[in-house]
Amino acid sequence: MRLKFFLLIAIISFSIYHCNRKSDTPEIKQITFSLIETDVPEFDRDLAFEYIKHQISFGPRNPNSTGHLKTKEFLLTELKKYCDTVFSQDFVYPGYNGERLNLSNIIASFNTDSKHRILLCAHWDTRPRSDKDTSPADRDKPIIGANDGASGVAVLLTISKMLSEKNVDYGVDIVLFDGEDYGKEGDLLNYSLGAKYFAQNKPDYIKPQFAILLDMVGDKEARFRKEPNSIRFAPDIVDFVWNLANKLNLKTFSNEISDPIYDDHIPLGEIGIKIINIIDAELIGADSPNPRRNYWHTQNDTIENISKETLKEVGQLLIHLIYSLKFSEY
């Protein structure tokens, strides 16, 4: 099935500078984008679900584990099937108790020569401890991370395949961050390790007009509220995306404001990237009124909590945005 999207949602302007050869005064050009009428393919929710199952088949993906190594190989191999450019951004980080973490951000891009770009990202690692588990015996075990990690990656892998089949005329960068969930509770220094490294070592061609982070986007009863740090970094993009979700009647998106979340969007926002986070923040802290949803950072973050319909809502939102997005310059 193909869907026709015909709503002009918004026009958002950004300024970039080009030096005039005859003068030291910069010439200001405006890059604008809008959503235009176009045919939009249907997001493949079954493929996204299978991508989650494939990731968790390797076991936990915490740094230095066997599952981590196997997943890295899988992600690189899979993205190379679809994307123009794929590489790993490898680095070593000193962990707790003298541990040396071998970490890798995975970067995949379409149309690297285009100056009009968007960035989509998620984290692919899983937490090395289940510190929120009700069973003390399980709290030192790494989580399987069907939702917290695998769901966002699965959506982006599916989008990569779709872009290889129907490309766009601007640049799309997909970054899978490592080491997002390494830190002990309260130790923000040791969270978002890959995002922090990327922010300081960003490839020169990746200069997105905006970016979207996905985290925990697969739960059966997900509720995606507007996240305060996203509003701080990119209020116009939050409105742009949530207005689109409203127009598409996506039941998982709410105009309510969540609690602020420290996530991979923070290091990118701090270097000036306009980035927002689509995250099911109600899961964090295991304070959901639904007992089934109290599985964050526990051994119960398993495939049984995942809904194909939720994956489709998030994926279809991004697919509408990607294929309806039109850049202009004046």
Number of C-alpha atoms within 10 A of each C-alpha: 6 9 11 12 18 13 15 13 15 17 14 15 17 13 12 13 11 11 11 11 9 6 8 8 11 12 13 14 14 15 17 18 19 18 22 17 14 15 14 20 16 15 24 18 22 13 17 26 24 14 20 25 17 15 27 22 14 17 19 23 29 27 22 14 17 13 21 24 17 15 22 22 11 15 18 16 12 15 23 16 12 21 20 13 14 22 15 16 19 13 14 10 15 11 13 12 6 7 10 13 18 18 25 26 24 23 21 23 23 23 18 17 11 14 15 23 23 20 21 22 26 31 29 31 32 28 25 24 21 24 21 18 21 12 11 10 9 16 18 12 16 21 29 30 30 28 28 31 31 30 32 30 30 29 29 23 22 22 23 25 18 17 18 14 10 11 16 16 14 18 21 26 24 26 27 26 27 34 30 23 27 24 19 15 11 8 9 14 11 19 21 24 25 27 27 23 22 20 20 11 10 14 11 6 14 19 18 18 23 17 24 21 22 25 23 26 31 32 25 17 17 22 21 24 21 27 23 18 21 24 19 14 20 20 17 18 20 24 15 18 21 21 16 21 23 15 12 15 11 17 14 20 21 15 15 10 13 18 13 13 16 12 22 29 27 21 21 22 19 13 11 11 20 25 31 31 27 24 25 25 24 19 21 17 12 19 13 15 10 10 9 12 20 20 25 24 26 24 21 19 22 18 19 11 16 22 19 17 17 22 27 23 22 23 24 23 19 21 20 23 20 19 21 23 18 18 17 12 13 7
